[in-house]
Amino acid sequence: MANLTFDTLDDLLESLGGISPRRVLLKPTPGTATVRDVIRHIDADKKRLVELIDGTLVEKPMGFAESMVAATLEHFQSVPWGGGVGDRPSGGGPHRAP
């Protein structure tokens, strides 16, 4: 669990890279989210693509340009690259950074 020491919402947003407040989920409280919360959003009936940043759930943006890149990558995902079919992550899909 992250230990948030911000005085203002602006400080939190700045620590997240200056993102729009519309992307920050308030439940669970910023700084307390876990990987289970990410999975809960992905598996929900109304799916939301979110990422976990320092214990805060942030909704992933997907604009037209990003969508086109993802579609192109998904096309190439079906081509074997030596490791088998479909072993490359898509643009908006969940993955865990090492």
C-alpha positions in Angstrom: 0.0 0.0 0.0 1.3 3.4 -1.0 1.8 6.1 1.7 0.3 9.3 0.2 1.7 12.5 1.6 0.0 15.0 -0.6 -1.7 18.1 0.7 -3.9 18.7 -2.3 -5.6 16.9 -5.2 -3.3 18.9 -7.5 -0.3 17.4 -5.8 -1.6 13.9 -6.4 -2.4 14.6 -10.0 1.1 16.0 -10.5 2.6 12.9 -9.0 0.6 10.8 -11.5 2.1 12.7 -14.4 -0.2 15.7 -14.6 -3.2 13.6 -15.8 -6.8 14.7 -15.9 -8.7 14.3 -12.7 -11.4 12.5 -14.7 -9.1 9.5 -15.0 -8.5 9.1 -11.2 -10.9 6.7 -9.5 -11.7 7.6 -5.9 -12.9 4.1 -4.9 -10.9 2.6 -3.4 -9.3 5.7 -1.9 -6.2 6.8 -3.7 -3.1 5.2 -2.2 -5.0 2.1 -1.0 -5.7 0.2 -4.3 -4.3 -3.2 -5.0 -4.0 -5.5 -8.0 -7.2 -7.1 -6.8 -9.0 -3.8 -7.4 -7.6 -3.7 -11.0 -8.8 -7.3 -11.6 -12.3 -6.4 -10.2 -12.6 -3.6 -12.7 -11.5 -5.7 -15.6 -13.8 -8.6 -14.7 -16.9 -6.4 -13.9 -20.0 -6.3 -16.2 -19.1 -2.7 -17.0 -15.4 -3.2 -17.8 -13.0 -0.4 -17.1 -9.4 -0.5 -18.2 -7.4 0.8 -15.3 -3.8 0.8 -14.2 -2.4 0.9 -10.7 0.0 3.7 -10.0 1.3 4.1 -6.5 -1.8 2.5 -5.0 -4.1 4.7 -7.1 -6.4 3.4 -9.8 -6.2 5.4 -13.0 -8.4 4.8 -16.0 -6.5 4.2 -19.2 -7.2 6.7 -22.0 -8.0 5.4 -25.4 -8.2 8.0 -28.1 -8.5 7.4 -31.9 -4.8 7.3 -32.5 -4.2 4.8 -29.7 -7.1 2.7 -30.9 -5.6 2.5 -34.4 -2.2 1.5 -33.0 -3.9 -1.1 -30.8 -5.8 -2.5 -33.8 -2.6 -2.7 -35.8 -0.8 -4.5 -33.0 -3.7 -6.9 -32.6 -3.4 -7.8 -36.3 0.3 -8.6 -35.9 -0.5 -10.5 -32.7 -2.0 -13.3 -34.8 1.2 -13.7 -36.7 3.7 -16.2 -35.2 6.9 -14.5 -34.2 8.8 -17.5 -33.0 7.1 -17.6 -29.6 3.7 -18.7 -30.8 0.5 -17.1 -31.8 -0.9 -14.3 -29.7 1.9 -13.9 -27.2 2.2 -10.2 -27.6 0.2 -7.8 -25.4 -2.3 -5.5 -27.1 -2.3 -1.7 -26.7 -4.9 -1.3 -24.0 -4.7 -4.7 -22.4 -3.7 -5.3 -18.8 -0.1 -6.2 -18.0 2.2 -6.1 -15.0 5.4 -4.2 -15.2 8.4 -6.0 -13.6 
